[in-house]
Amino acid sequence: MSIQSRIASAANRNFMAQYLEALSLVERLHRLLLDVIKDEFERLGILEINAVQALLLFNVGENEVTAGELKTRGYYQGSNVSYNLKKLVDAGYMHHQRCEIDRRSVRVRLTEKGRRVQQIVEELFVRHADGLESRAVLDLNGIEEINSALRRVERYWSDQIRYIY
């Protein structure tokens, strides 16, 4: 094996190791995000919804959406969305009504109770953003670089799904 081949092979191994670490970090960060939300709700004594449902309420915000739209946006998998939307409607966090045009489709929006949860999550995220910036964990350039890199990975993976399979 030539020196160039050995260097290229070592570079490929290094890239692969870094890629696997990035995948692991993304997965751990998502789980930590859910734990942070769960802890906040436990601290506030809000125990009837879970962190995934609270995040779903945050992501719906002021919009009126269908389960399919939430899935299309990439927030949730189909069965997960349907299950959680039903639970949130039953618990009074969301209103639902059939679409006038497509009676099979149900549109949902937050109730006042749901908006309170959405605001709690928003306030939590504001506190975290302030903390990350004030403690110099991340500055604007750093967060922009992270977002840019993650968008490129998202585009690459989306292309893999669309064009290869």
C-alpha atoms as an extended CHARMM CRD file, in Angstrom:
* protein
*
       165  EXT
         1         1  MET       CA              0.0000000000        0.0000000000        0.0000000000  PROA      1               0.0000000000
         2         2  SER       CA              1.4150000000        3.3840000000       -0.9770000000  PROA      2               0.0000000000
         3         3  ILE       CA              1.9150000000        6.1950000000        1.5060000000  PROA      3               0.0000000000
         4         4  GLN       CA             -0.9200000000        8.1660000000       -0.1570000000  PROA      4               0.0000000000
         5         5  SER       CA             -3.2960000000        5.2010000000        0.2370000000  PROA      5               0.0000000000
         6         6  ARG       CA             -2.3640000000        4.8080000000        3.9150000000  PROA      6               0.0000000000
         7         7  ILE       CA             -2.8560000000        8.5360000000        4.5300000000  PROA      7               0.0000000000
         8         8  ALA       CA             -6.2250000000        8.4750000000        2.7360000000  PROA      8               0.0000000000
         9         9  SER       CA             -7.2930000000        5.3900000000        4.6930000000  PROA      9               0.0000000000
        10        10  ALA       CA             -6.3200000000        7.0240000000        8.0010000000  PROA      10              0.0000000000
        11        11  ALA       CA             -8.2010000000       10.1990000000        7.0190000000  PROA      11              0.0000000000
        12        12  ASN       CA            -11.2780000000        8.1120000000        6.1550000000  PROA      12              0.0000000000
        13        13  ARG       CA            -11.0970000000        6.3360000000        9.5300000000  PROA      13              0.0000000000
        14        14  ASN       CA            -10.7480000000        9.6720000000       11.3180000000  PROA      14              0.0000000000
        15        15  PHE       CA            -13.7210000000       11.1210000000        9.4250000000  PROA      15              0.0000000000
        16        16  MET       CA            -15.8000000000        8.0250000000       10.1580000000  PROA      16              0.0000000000
        17        17  ALA       CA            -14.9550000000        8.2350000000       13.8630000000  PROA      17              0.0000000000
        18        18  GLN       CA            -15.9410000000       11.9080000000       13.9340000000  PROA      18              0.0000000000
        19        19  TYR       CA            -19.1460000000       11.2050000000       11.9810000000  PROA      19              0.0000000000
        20        20  LEU       CA            -20.1640000000        8.4580000000       14.4290000000  PROA      20              0.0000000000
        21        21  GLU       CA            -19.4170000000       10.7760000000       17.3500000000  PROA      21              0.0000000000
        22        22  ALA       CA            -21.5830000000       13.4940000000       15.7630000000  PROA      22              0.0000000000
        23        23  LEU       CA            -24.4600000000       11.0250000000       15.3200000000  PROA      23              0.0000000000
        24        24  SER       CA            -24.1290000000        9.9580000000       18.9390000000  PROA      24              0.0000000000
        25        25  LEU       CA            -24.0850000000       13.5870000000       20.1110000000  PROA      25              0.0000000000
        26        26  VAL       CA            -27.2300000000       14.4550000000       18.1430000000  PROA      26              0.0000000000
        27        27  GLU       CA            -29.0300000000       11.4690000000       19.6310000000  PROA      27              0.0000000000
        28        28  ARG       CA            -27.8460000000       12.2540000000       23.1850000000  PROA      28              0.0000000000
        29        29  LEU       CA            -28.7080000000       15.9360000000       22.8170000000  PROA      29              0.0000000000
        30        30  HSD       CA            -32.2550000000       15.0650000000       21.7750000000  PROA      30              0.0000000000
        31        31  ARG       CA            -32.6810000000       12.7920000000       24.7990000000  PROA      31              0.0000000000
        32        32  LEU       CA            -31.1730000000       15.4680000000       27.0620000000  PROA      32              0.0000000000
        33        33  LEU       CA            -33.5510000000       18.0620000000       25.6410000000  PROA      33              0.0000000000
        34        34  LEU       CA            -36.4810000000       15.8280000000       26.5510000000  PROA      34              0.0000000000
        35        35  ASP       CA            -35.0090000000       15.3050000000       30.0460000000  PROA      35              0.0000000000
        36        36  VAL       CA            -34.5770000000       19.0610000000       30.5290000000  PROA      36              0.0000000000
        37        37  ILE       CA            -38.2040000000       19.6710000000       29.5250000000  PROA      37              0.0000000000
        38        38  LYS       CA            -39.3840000000       16.8040000000       31.7620000000  PROA      38              0.0000000000
        39        39  ASP       CA            -37.4530000000       18.2090000000       34.7360000000  PROA      39              0.0000000000
        40        40  GLU       CA            -38.9270000000       21.6720000000       34.1840000000  PROA      40              0.0000000000
        41        41  PHE       CA            -42.4620000000       20.3000000000       34.1210000000  PROA      41              0.0000000000
        42        42  GLU       CA            -41.8510000000       18.1460000000       37.2050000000  PROA      42              0.0000000000
        43        43  ARG       CA            -40.4580000000       21.2130000000       38.9970000000  PROA      43              0.0000000000
        44        44  LEU       CA            -43.6460000000       23.0990000000       38.0960000000  PROA      44              0.0000000000
        45        45  GLY       CA            -45.8530000000       20.1680000000       39.1270000000  PROA      45              0.0000000000
        46        46  ILE       CA            -47.1900000000       19.5820000000       35.6060000000  PROA      46              0.0000000000
        47        47  LEU       CA            -47.2830000000       15.8140000000       35.3750000000  PROA      47              0.0000000000
        48        48  GLU       CA            -50.1480000000       14.9680000000       33.0130000000  PROA      48              0.0000000000
        49        49  ILE       CA            -48.1390000000       15.4550000000       29.8120000000  PROA      49              0.0000000000
        50        50  ASN       CA            -44.7170000000       14.1970000000       28.8330000000  PROA      50              0.0000000000
        51        51  ALA       CA            -41.7670000000       16.0590000000       27.3270000000  PROA      51              0.0000000000
        52        52  VAL       CA            -42.5360000000       14.9080000000       23.7630000000  PROA      52              0.0000000000
        53        53  GLN       CA            -46.0700000000       16.2660000000       24.0910000000  PROA      53              0.0000000000
        54        54  ALA       CA            -44.8220000000       19.5570000000       25.5600000000  PROA      54              0.0000000000
        55        55  LEU       CA            -42.3750000000       19.9230000000       22.6670000000  PROA      55              0.0000000000
        56        56  LEU       CA            -45.1720000000       19.1440000000       20.2100000000  PROA      56              0.0000000000
        57        57  LEU       CA            -47.2670000000       21.9450000000       21.7640000000  PROA      57              0.0000000000
        58        58  PHE       CA            -44.2880000000       24.2880000000       21.4760000000  PROA      58              0.0000000000
        59        59  ASN       CA            -43.7900000000       23.3990000000       17.8120000000  PROA      59              0.0000000000
        60        60  VAL       CA            -47.4670000000       23.8790000000       16.9440000000  PROA      60              0.0000000000
        61        61  GLY       CA            -47.4420000000       27.3040000000       18.6040000000  PROA      61              0.0000000000
        62        62  GLU       CA            -50.0130000000       29.6740000000       17.1210000000  PROA      62              0.0000000000
        63        63  ASN       CA            -50.5230000000       27.5270000000       14.0090000000  PROA      63              0.0000000000
        64        64  GLU       CA            -53.4380000000       25.3280000000       13.0690000000  PROA      64              0.0000000000
        65        65  VAL       CA            -52.0320000000       22.1100000000       11.6020000000  PROA      65              0.0000000000
        66        66  THR       CA            -52.7760000000       18.5260000000       10.6810000000  PROA      66              0.0000000000
        67        67  ALA       CA            -50.8510000000       15.5120000000       11.9400000000  PROA      67              0.0000000000
        68        68  GLY       CA            -49.5600000000       15.0950000000        8.3940000000  PROA      68              0.0000000000
        69        69  GLU       CA            -48.1380000000       18.6140000000        8.3910000000  PROA      69              0.0000000000
        70        70  LEU       CA            -46.2740000000       17.9530000000       11.6320000000  PROA      70              0.0000000000
        71        71  LYS       CA            -44.8820000000       14.7550000000       10.1270000000  PROA      71              0.0000000000
        72        72  THR       CA            -43.9630000000       16.5240000000        6.8760000000  PROA      72              0.0000000000
        73        73  ARG       CA            -42.0950000000       19.2080000000        8.7960000000  PROA      73              0.0000000000
        74        74  GLY       CA            -39.9650000000       16.4050000000       10.1660000000  PROA      74              0.0000000000
        75        75  TYR       CA            -40.8200000000       16.8660000000       13.8270000000  PROA      75              0.0000000000
        76        76  TYR       CA            -42.4270000000       13.4750000000       14.4420000000  PROA      76              0.0000000000
        77        77  GLN       CA            -43.1120000000       10.0490000000       13.0260000000  PROA      77              0.0000000000
        78        78  GLY       CA            -46.6800000000        9.3630000000       11.9410000000  PROA      78              0.0000000000
        79        79  SER       CA            -47.8850000000        7.0250000000       14.6920000000  PROA      79              0.0000000000
        80        80  ASN       CA            -46.1470000000        9.1330000000       17.3320000000  PROA      80              0.0000000000
        81        81  VAL       CA            -47.9620000000       12.2740000000       16.1350000000  PROA      81              0.0000000000
        82        82  SER       CA            -51.4000000000       10.6580000000       16.0580000000  PROA      82              0.0000000000
        83        83  TYR       CA            -51.0150000000        9.1220000000       19.5090000000  PROA      83              0.0000000000
        84        84  ASN       CA            -49.7500000000       12.3310000000       21.1120000000  PROA      84              0.0000000000
        85        85  LEU       CA            -52.3070000000       14.5620000000       19.3950000000  PROA      85              0.0000000000
        86        86  LYS       CA            -55.1190000000       12.3160000000       20.6480000000  PROA      86              0.0000000000
        87        87  LYS       CA            -53.7260000000       12.4440000000       24.1920000000  PROA      87              0.0000000000
        88        88  LEU       CA            -53.3730000000       16.2430000000       24.0310000000  PROA      88              0.0000000000
        89        89  VAL       CA            -56.9200000000       16.6930000000       22.6960000000  PROA      89              0.0000000000
        90        90  ASP       CA            -58.3100000000       14.3560000000       25.3700000000  PROA      90              0.0000000000
        91        91  ALA       CA            -56.4230000000       16.2760000000       28.1040000000  PROA      91              0.0000000000
        92        92  GLY       CA            -57.6860000000       19.6480000000       26.8500000000  PROA      92              0.0000000000
        93        93  TYR       CA            -54.4050000000       21.0220000000       25.4990000000  PROA      93              0.0000000000
        94        94  MET       CA            -55.6050000000       21.0950000000       21.8730000000  PROA      94              0.0000000000
        95        95  HSD       CA            -58.8030000000       21.6970000000       19.9240000000  PROA      95              0.0000000000
        96        96  HSD       CA            -59.4770000000       19.5470000000       16.8920000000  PROA      96              0.0000000000
        97        97  GLN       CA            -61.9200000000       19.8030000000       14.0290000000  PROA      97              0.0000000000
        98        98  ARG       CA            -62.4320000000       18.0770000000       10.7110000000  PROA      98              0.0000000000
        99        99  CYS       CA            -61.2530000000       19.9050000000        7.6120000000  PROA      99              0.0000000000
       100       100  GLU       CA            -64.0630000000       21.3690000000        5.5390000000  PROA      100             0.0000000000
       101       101  ILE       CA            -62.4360000000       20.2470000000        2.2740000000  PROA      101             0.0000000000
       102       102  ASP       CA            -61.0610000000       16.8250000000        3.2720000000  PROA      102             0.0000000000
       103       103  ARG       CA            -63.2880000000       15.3210000000        5.9630000000  PROA      103             0.0000000000
       104       104  ARG       CA            -60.6590000000       12.6200000000        6.6730000000  PROA      104             0.0000000000
       105       105  SER       CA            -58.1890000000       15.2480000000        7.7950000000  PROA      105             0.0000000000
       106       106  VAL       CA            -58.3020000000       16.7760000000       11.2750000000  PROA      106             0.0000000000
       107       107  ARG       CA            -56.8330000000       20.1900000000       12.0440000000  PROA      107             0.0000000000
       108       108  VAL       CA            -55.5650000000       20.9490000000       15.5360000000  PROA      108             0.0000000000
       109       109  ARG       CA            -54.6780000000       24.1170000000       17.4090000000  PROA      109             0.0000000000
       110       110  LEU       CA            -53.7250000000       24.9170000000       20.9770000000  PROA      110             0.0000000000
       111       111  THR       CA            -56.2830000000       25.6580000000       23.6550000000  PROA      111             0.0000000000
       112       112  GLU       CA            -55.5180000000       28.2200000000       26.3390000000  PROA      112             0.0000000000
       113       113  LYS       CA            -54.1590000000       25.3360000000       28.4430000000  PROA      113             0.0000000000
       114       114  GLY       CA            -51.9180000000       24.3160000000       25.5270000000  PROA      114             0.0000000000
       115       115  ARG       CA            -50.7150000000       27.8890000000       25.0470000000  PROA      115             0.0000000000
       116       116  ARG       CA            -49.6360000000       27.9930000000       28.7050000000  PROA      116             0.0000000000
       117       117  VAL       CA            -47.4850000000       24.8910000000       28.1350000000  PROA      117             0.0000000000
       118       118  GLN       CA            -46.1170000000       26.3620000000       24.9050000000  PROA      118             0.0000000000
       119       119  GLN       CA            -45.1370000000       29.5030000000       26.8210000000  PROA      119             0.0000000000
       120       120  ILE       CA            -43.4290000000       27.4950000000       29.5950000000  PROA      120             0.0000000000
       121       121  VAL       CA            -41.2770000000       25.6990000000       26.9980000000  PROA      121             0.0000000000
       122       122  GLU       CA            -40.5330000000       28.9900000000       25.2380000000  PROA      122             0.0000000000
       123       123  GLU       CA            -39.4450000000       30.6060000000       28.5210000000  PROA      123             0.0000000000
       124       124  LEU       CA            -37.2370000000       27.5740000000       29.2520000000  PROA      124             0.0000000000
       125       125  PHE       CA            -35.5730000000       27.9230000000       25.8520000000  PROA      125             0.0000000000
       126       126  VAL       CA            -35.0660000000       31.6760000000       26.3690000000  PROA      126             0.0000000000
       127       127  ARG       CA            -33.3630000000       30.9910000000       29.7120000000  PROA      127             0.0000000000
       128       128  HSD       CA            -31.1280000000       28.3900000000       28.0700000000  PROA      128             0.0000000000
       129       129  ALA       CA            -30.2270000000       30.6620000000       25.1630000000  PROA      129             0.0000000000
       130       130  ASP       CA            -29.3650000000       33.4550000000       27.6010000000  PROA      130             0.0000000000
       131       131  GLY       CA            -27.2870000000       31.0390000000       29.7060000000  PROA      131             0.0000000000
       132       132  LEU       CA            -25.3900000000       29.6340000000       26.7380000000  PROA      132             0.0000000000
       133       133  GLU       CA            -24.5350000000       33.1290000000       25.5680000000  PROA      133             0.0000000000
       134       134  SER       CA            -23.8080000000       34.7280000000       28.9590000000  PROA      134             0.0000000000
       135       135  ARG       CA            -21.5450000000       31.8440000000       30.0270000000  PROA      135             0.0000000000
       136       136  ALA       CA            -19.7460000000       31.9720000000       26.6720000000  PROA      136             0.0000000000
       137       137  VAL       CA            -20.7080000000       28.3820000000       25.8320000000  PROA      137             0.0000000000
       138       138  LEU       CA            -21.7930000000       29.6170000000       22.3940000000  PROA      138             0.0000000000
       139       139  ASP       CA            -21.8670000000       32.9560000000       20.6480000000  PROA      139             0.0000000000
       140       140  LEU       CA            -23.9260000000       33.9510000000       17.6110000000  PROA      140             0.0000000000
       141       141  ASN       CA            -21.2270000000       32.7950000000       15.1670000000  PROA      141             0.0000000000
       142       142  GLY       CA            -20.9130000000       29.4310000000       16.9100000000  PROA      142             0.0000000000
       143       143  ILE       CA            -24.6430000000       28.7020000000       16.8580000000  PROA      143             0.0000000000
       144       144  GLU       CA            -24.8540000000       29.8180000000       13.2180000000  PROA      144             0.0000000000
       145       145  GLU       CA            -22.0270000000       27.4190000000       12.3040000000  PROA      145             0.0000000000
       146       146  ILE       CA            -23.7370000000       24.5400000000       14.1160000000  PROA      146             0.0000000000
       147       147  ASN       CA            -27.0510000000       25.2740000000       12.4010000000  PROA      147             0.0000000000
       148       148  SER       CA            -25.4060000000       25.5730000000        9.0000000000  PROA      148             0.0000000000
       149       149  ALA       CA            -23.5920000000       22.2510000000        9.3970000000  PROA      149             0.0000000000
       150       150  LEU       CA            -26.7370000000       20.4950000000       10.6500000000  PROA      150             0.0000000000
       151       151  ARG       CA            -28.7810000000       21.8790000000        7.7100000000  PROA      151             0.0000000000
       152       152  ARG       CA            -26.1840000000       20.4880000000        5.2870000000  PROA      152             0.0000000000
       153       153  VAL       CA            -26.3920000000       17.0480000000        6.9240000000  PROA      153             0.0000000000
       154       154  GLU       CA            -30.1980000000       17.2630000000        6.8430000000  PROA      154             0.0000000000
       155       155  ARG       CA            -30.1250000000       18.0710000000        3.1080000000  PROA      155             0.0000000000
       156       156  TYR       CA            -27.6790000000       15.2230000000        2.4440000000  PROA      156             0.0000000000
       157       157  TRP       CA            -29.8180000000       12.7080000000        4.3460000000  PROA      157             0.0000000000
       158       158  SER       CA            -33.0130000000       13.9850000000        2.6800000000  PROA      158             0.0000000000
       159       159  ASP       CA            -31.3800000000       13.5540000000       -0.7170000000  PROA      159             0.0000000000
       160       160  GLN       CA            -30.4090000000       10.0030000000        0.2280000000  PROA      160             0.0000000000
       161       161  ILE       CA            -34.0210000000        9.1720000000        0.9960000000  PROA      161             0.0000000000
       162       162  ARG       CA            -35.4060000000       10.8680000000       -2.1020000000  PROA      162             0.0000000000
       163       163  TYR       CA            -32.9410000000        9.7570000000       -4.7340000000  PROA      163             0.0000000000
       164       164  ILE       CA            -31.3780000000        6.4870000000       -3.6520000000  PROA      164             0.0000000000
       165       165  TYR       CA            -34.2320000000        4.4600000000       -2.2200000000  PROA      165             0.0000000000
